[in-house]
Amino acid sequence: YEAAQAAFVGGSLVPGPGGHNLLEAARSGARVAAGPHLANVADQRDFVLQHGSLRVVSDASALAAFWEEAAAKARDDDRPARRHALQRALEDAAGALERTAAALEDLLAGHGAA
């Protein structure tokens, strides 16, 4: 993904596989497309969609339009900006497990169950 201007993350155009790792592609700064069947990576889908790092395409013709747009923008190498924006978002989201565990400990301590 590091050398790509655009990437399609497979296992997502038809029901079944449920999609593959979206963060690998998005972290590279490439323009990323995937199909609508992303059950295995729904949390990643939501995260990268929220940060503008993913286009969900419904079928092969929508994917073709994505490739045409990506090719037209290939000279505008804005991968560093996209990479930086997603990296900052990932850093901001880091520590969620620790924050959740601390909140649960506080909640349990308040009910005498710690």
N, C-alpha and C positions, 0 to 999 in steps of 0.2 A: 504493500500500500504506500510505502514511503515515496516511491518514485511516481506514483499515479496522480493524475489530475482528477480522476473520477474512478469510482469503484461501485460495483454491484455486489451486494452481499446475498449470496444464494440461499437456497432452502426455504424460500419465502414467497415464490410466485404461485405455488400450488399448495393446497392443504397437505399436511403430513409432516414434513421435516420440522417445521416450526421456526425456521430462521437460524442463522449462525451469528457469531459474535459481531455485533455492530460497533462496539467500542474500538476494536482493533483498527477498523477502517477509518472511523471518525477521528481517532487520535492523530492519524497521519496528516489531517488537514485536507484530504481528498474530498471532493463532492461525493456524497454517498447516497445510493438508492437501494431500496429493498422492496420486495413485494409486501402484500398486506398480511400474509400469514406468518406472524412473528410471536406466536404464543410462547415459545421457549425463551424468548428474550424481550418479553413485554416491558420489563423494567428498563432495560437498555433503550428500547424503542422510545418510551416516554421521555427518558432523559435526553437523548440526542435530538428528538423532535423539539423538545422545549428549548434547546439551545441552537436550533437552526442548522443542525449538522446532518439531517437526513431528509430525503424525499421518499415517501412511500408511493410506489407505482402500482397500479391495479392490474396491469396486463403488459403484454409484449409491446404494444404500440406506445403505451405511456413510458415504458423503459427506453424505447427507441427515441422518443422525444427528449428524455433525460440525456441520453448520449449525444444527441445533436446539440443540445444546449451546452453541455459540458465541453464539447469540441469547439463550439463558438467562443467559449470563455477561456480556452486553454492558454491563450497568451497572457491573460491577466492572472499571474501566479499569486493568488491570494491565499494559498495554502498556509503560509506562516500565520496569517491573521486568524484563520479558522482554527488552526492547531492551537494557537495561544488561547483563544476564547474558550475552547472546549477544555483545555488543560486547567484554566482558572476555575471553570465550573466544577470539574472533577475534584480539584483541591478544596473548593468550598463545600462540596458534598462529603469529603472524607471525614471519617470519624463518626459516621452515623451509628454504627454498631455500638461504639463506646458511649455515645450520648443516650441511646436507647437503653442500654444496660444500666447506666447511672439513673435514668428516670425510673426504671423499674425497681431498682434498689430503693430509691426514695419513696416510691409508692408502697412497696412492701414494708418498709420501715415504719411508715405512717399507720399501717394496719397491724403492727406487732408481729409480722410474719417473717421478718428477716433472719 
